[in-house]
Amino acid sequence: MVKWIVALAALAFCAGGISSASALDLDMEAVNASNFQQSSSKSAKGVNPVLIKAQVLLDRAGFSPGEIDGRAGENNRKAIEAFEAAHGLKADGELNAEIWTRLAADSTEPVLTEYTIDEKDMKGPFLKKVPAKMEDMKDLDRLGYKSPLEALAEKFHMSEDLLKALNPGKSFDKPGQSIVVANVSNTAADRKVKRIEIDKSQRVLRAFDQQGDLIAVFPASIGSAEKPAPSGTFKVTAVSRNPTYRYDPAYAFKGVHAKRPFTIKPGPNNPVGVVWISLSAKGYGIHGTPEPGKVSKTMSHGCIRLTNWDASKLADMVDKGTVVEFVG
């Protein structure tokens, strides 16, 4: 595991505890300069700038908070708890001075940065509306994004609400427009996963390398009472990017009344998102989702649902034969 060096100066700075300061500005400079002493403060938008910073740092470290939204939700707690456990600390999911210092110790890049919208971001084509029923998706040429805003939020692992809050009055459909975004990495991971642990009770996926070190944790939607996830140990059999979704009536999903198989073309709003990682458990896989804000908060149809960006990251790290264990 990575060994962290905790600076005495940083510890002294954080030792003052939590301040009851007034609301913080929600702009790039304020968020980048935020510190743990301000962790009880919120912006006028109800978002905590300190949590924005912590969530970006957690995302970079491989402990995904799901959508970066600056709010103290369930996935934020899970990410902090996983980080604590990985570093031998009390795993209570609460941000404290030591966690803050360890997160910031290895980070020299600001957590928010400016990004100039380019022509590729506007390429589309964009859907006016994503059909609510699977049967109505089968005739579409592509399950693309609904808007440039949705595409940009996903590109930077953010909720649409936070992206709008950081860019008041700005348009997201004009090439050349400069916007403030989360400074996350979308480059391919350079470490390989040897074993995946899917914790059904905690609704998280943990990834371990050859040495048994924990290198990534992702919040996940894992099965339901209607379609529970399997139990036991399986293996990755294939990885498909931009997959075509194939529905078999034998699945008998609630709300789907088709009597014949049908397919749904690729795209980020495809029911399995941008990645499908097949498992040796027939019909089961690890995949993305068109609704990142619901990951780990709602059930799935038996499979393991991650945000599109987390699924993409995991796909870079696994190979055919990677072990997948269901626990909990």
C-alpha positions in Angstrom: 0.0 0.0 0.0 1.0 3.6 -0.5 2.7 5.0 2.6 1.6 8.5 3.4 3.8 11.1 4.9 1.9 13.5 7.1 3.4 16.9 7.4 3.7 18.3 10.9 2.7 21.7 9.6 -0.5 20.3 8.0 -1.4 18.5 11.3 -0.9 21.7 13.2 -3.1 23.6 10.7 -5.9 21.1 11.1 -5.6 20.8 14.8 -7.9 23.8 15.3 -10.9 21.6 14.5 -14.1 22.5 12.7 -14.9 26.2 12.2 -18.4 27.6 12.3 -17.6 30.1 9.6 -20.2 31.6 7.4 -21.2 30.2 4.0 -18.4 29.8 1.5 -18.3 31.1 -2.0 -18.9 28.4 -4.6 -16.2 29.3 -7.1 -13.0 27.7 -8.3 -10.7 29.7 -6.1 -12.7 29.2 -3.0 -13.0 25.4 -3.5 -9.4 25.0 -4.4 -8.4 27.0 -1.2 -10.9 25.2 1.1 -9.6 23.4 4.1 -10.9 21.1 6.8 -11.5 23.9 9.3 -14.3 25.0 7.0 -15.9 21.6 6.7 -19.1 22.6 8.5 -19.8 25.5 6.1 -21.9 25.4 3.0 -22.4 27.6 0.0 -25.6 29.5 -0.8 -26.4 26.6 -3.1 -26.4 24.1 -0.1 -23.2 22.5 -1.4 -20.1 22.0 0.8 -17.0 23.3 -1.0 -14.8 21.1 1.3 -16.7 18.0 0.3 -16.3 18.9 -3.4 -12.5 19.0 -2.8 -12.6 15.8 -0.7 -14.6 14.0 -3.4 -12.3 14.9 -6.2 -9.3 13.8 -4.1 -11.1 10.5 -3.3 -11.9 10.0 -7.0 -8.2 10.5 -7.9 -7.1 8.1 -5.2 -9.3 5.3 -6.5 -12.0 5.5 -3.8 -14.9 6.6 -5.9 -17.7 8.7 -4.4 -19.8 8.1 -7.5 -21.1 11.5 -8.7 -19.1 14.4 -7.4 -21.8 16.6 -6.0 -20.4 18.3 -2.9 -23.0 16.7 -0.6 -22.7 14.3 2.4 -24.6 11.4 0.9 -24.3 7.7 1.2 -21.7 7.3 -1.6 -19.5 10.0 0.0 -19.6 8.1 3.3 -18.7 4.8 1.6 -15.7 6.4 -0.2 -14.4 7.9 3.0 -15.0 4.6 4.9 -13.1 2.6 2.3 -10.2 5.1 2.4 -10.1 4.8 6.2 -10.1 1.0 6.1 -7.4 0.9 3.5 -5.1 3.0 5.6 -5.7 1.3 8.9 -7.9 4.0 10.4 -11.2 3.8 12.2 -13.7 3.2 9.4 -16.7 5.4 10.3 -17.1 7.3 7.0 -16.6 10.6 8.7 -14.3 13.2 7.2 -11.7 14.3 9.8 -8.4 16.1 10.0 -6.3 13.0 9.5 -8.2 11.8 6.5 -8.1 15.3 5.0 -4.4 15.6 5.5 -3.7 12.1 4.0 -5.9 12.9 1.0 -4.2 16.2 0.3 -0.6 15.0 1.0 -0.1 13.5 -2.4 -2.0 16.1 -4.4 -0.3 19.1 -6.1 -3.0 19.7 -8.7 -6.0 22.0 -7.9 -9.3 20.1 -7.6 -11.2 22.4 -9.9 -9.9 23.7 -13.2 -11.0 25.6 -16.2 -12.0 23.7 -19.4 -12.8 25.1 -22.8 -15.8 23.4 -24.5 -14.7 22.2 -28.0 -16.5 20.9 -31.1 -16.2 17.3 -29.9 -18.3 18.1 -26.9 -21.0 19.3 -29.2 -20.8 16.4 -31.7 -23.9 14.5 -30.5 -26.3 13.6 -31.8 -28.3 14.3 -28.7 -31.6 12.7 -27.7 -34.5 15.0 -27.0 -35.7 12.4 -24.5 -34.7 8.9 -23.3 -37.7 6.6 -23.5 -38.8 5.3 -20.2 -39.6 1.8 -21.5 -37.0 -0.6 -22.9 -39.2 -1.6 -25.7 -39.3 2.0 -26.9 -35.5 2.2 -27.1 -35.1 -0.6 -29.6 -35.9 1.6 -32.7 -33.4 4.4 -31.8 -30.2 4.6 -33.9 -28.1 5.4 -30.8 -28.7 5.9 -27.1 -26.7 9.1 -26.9 -26.6 11.9 -24.3 -29.6 14.1 -23.9 -27.6 17.3 -23.9 -24.0 18.7 -23.9 -24.6 19.4 -20.2 -25.1 15.7 -19.5 -22.1 14.8 -21.6 -19.8 17.3 -19.8 -21.0 16.3 -16.3 -20.2 12.7 -17.0 -16.8 13.5 -18.6 -15.8 15.2 -15.3 -17.6 12.7 -13.0 -19.9 15.4 -11.7 -23.6 15.8 -11.1 -25.3 18.2 -13.5 -26.5 20.3 -10.6 -23.0 20.9 -9.4 -21.7 21.7 -12.8 -24.4 24.3 -13.2 -23.8 25.7 -9.7 -20.1 26.2 -10.5 -20.9 28.0 -13.8 -23.9 30.3 -13.1 -25.2 32.0 -16.2 -23.0 30.0 -18.6 -24.1 28.0 -21.6 -22.9 24.4 -22.1 -23.6 24.3 -25.8 -21.1 26.9 -27.2 -17.7 25.8 -28.4 -15.0 28.1 -27.0 -17.0 28.7 -23.7 -14.7 28.3 -20.6 -16.3 26.5 -17.7 -15.1 25.3 -14.3 -15.0 21.5 -13.9 -13.7 18.8 -11.5 -10.0 18.1 -12.2 -10.3 14.3 -12.5 -8.3 11.9 -14.5 -9.8 10.0 -17.5 -6.5 8.4 -18.5 -6.3 4.6 -18.6 -5.3 3.0 -15.3 -1.8 1.6 -15.1 -2.4 -1.1 -12.6 -4.1 -4.5 -13.2 -6.8 -6.1 -11.1 -6.2 -9.7 -10.0 -9.3 -10.1 -7.9 -12.7 -8.3 -7.6 -14.8 -8.5 -4.4 -18.5 -7.5 -4.8 -20.0 -6.8 -1.4 -23.7 -7.3 -1.7 -24.6 -6.0 1.7 -22.4 -2.9 1.6 -23.2 -2.3 -2.2 -19.6 -1.7 -3.1 -17.1 -3.2 -5.5 -13.5 -3.6 -4.3 -10.5 -4.3 -6.7 -7.2 -5.8 -5.6 -3.9 -6.2 -7.5 -1.5 -9.1 -7.8 0.0 -8.3 -4.3 -3.5 -8.3 -2.7 -3.4 -4.5 -2.3 -6.7 -2.6 -2.5 -6.4 -0.3 -5.5 -10.0 0.8 -6.3 -13.4 0.9 -4.6 -16.6 1.8 -6.4 -20.2 2.2 -5.2 -22.5 -0.2 -6.9 -26.1 -1.2 -7.4 -26.1 -5.0 -6.9 -29.2 -7.0 -7.6 -32.7 -6.8 -6.0 -35.2 -9.0 -4.3 -36.8 -9.7 -7.7 -33.4 -10.4 -9.4 -30.7 -11.1 -6.8 -27.1 -11.1 -7.6 -25.4 -14.5 -7.6 -23.2 -15.9 -4.8 -19.9 -17.6 -5.2 -16.7 -17.1 -7.2 -16.6 -16.5 -11.0 -14.3 -15.0 -13.6 -14.3 -12.2 -16.1 -14.9 -13.7 -19.6 -14.9 -10.7 -21.8 -15.0 -6.8 -21.9 -17.2 -5.0 -24.4 -17.1 -1.2 -24.9 -20.1 0.6 -26.3 -22.1 -2.6 -26.0 -25.4 -3.4 -27.7 -27.9 -4.4 -25.1 -29.9 -7.6 -25.8 -33.1 -8.3 -23.9 -34.3 -11.9 -23.5 -37.9 -12.3 -22.4 -36.6 -15.1 -20.1 -35.2 -12.3 -17.9 -38.9 -11.3 -17.1 -37.9 -7.8 -16.0 -40.6 -6.0 -14.2 -42.3 -3.5 -16.5 -41.0 -5.1 -19.7 -43.8 -6.9 -21.6 -42.0 -8.0 -24.8 -42.5 -11.6 -25.8 -39.6 -11.7 -28.3 -36.0 -10.8 -27.8 -34.9 -7.3 -29.0 -31.7 -5.2 -29.0 -30.9 -1.7 -28.0 -28.1 0.1 -29.8 -25.0 1.4 -28.0 -24.6 4.7 -26.2 -24.2 6.2 -22.7 -27.9 6.0 -22.1 -28.1 2.4 -23.1 -29.4 0.3 -20.2 -25.9 -1.0 -19.5 -24.1 2.2 -20.3 -20.7 2.3 -22.1 -19.1 -0.9 -20.8 -20.2 -4.5 -20.2 -17.8 -6.8 -18.3 -19.1 -10.4 -18.8 -18.9 -12.9 -16.0 -18.8 -16.7 -16.1 -22.1 -16.6 -14.2 -24.5 -16.8 -17.2 -26.3 -13.6 -17.9 -24.5 -11.6 -15.3 -22.0 -8.8 -15.7 -20.5 -5.6 -14.4 -21.6 -2.5 -16.4 -22.3 1.2 -16.6 -25.5 3.1 -16.2 -27.5 6.0 -17.8 -28.3 7.2 -14.3 -25.1 7.8 -12.3 -26.9 9.6 -9.5 -28.8 6.4 -8.6 -25.8 4.1 -8.3 -25.9 2.1 -5.0 -29.2 3.9 -4.1 -31.5 1.8 -6.2 -31.6 -1.9 -7.1 -30.4 -3.6 -10.3 -31.7 -6.5 -12.4 -29.2 -8.9 -10.8 -26.0 -7.4 -12.3 -23.5 -5.0 -10.9 -24.1 -1.4 -12.0 -21.4 1.3 -11.7 -21.2 4.8 -13.0 -20.0 4.9 -16.6 -16.7 6.4 -15.7 -16.1 3.8 -12.9 -17.1 1.0 -15.2 -14.7 2.3 -17.9 -11.9 2.5 -15.3 -12.5 -1.0 -14.1 -12.6 -2.3 -17.7 -9.0 -0.9 -18.2 -7.8 -2.8 -15.2 -9.3 -6.3 -15.7 -8.4 -9.1 -18.1 -10.1 -12.3 -19.1 -9.8 -14.6 -16.1 -9.8 -11.9 -13.4 -11.5 -13.5 -10.3 -14.8 -12.1 -9.2 -16.1 -13.0 -5.7 -19.6 -12.2 -4.4 -19.6 -11.7 -0.6 -22.0 -10.4 2.0 
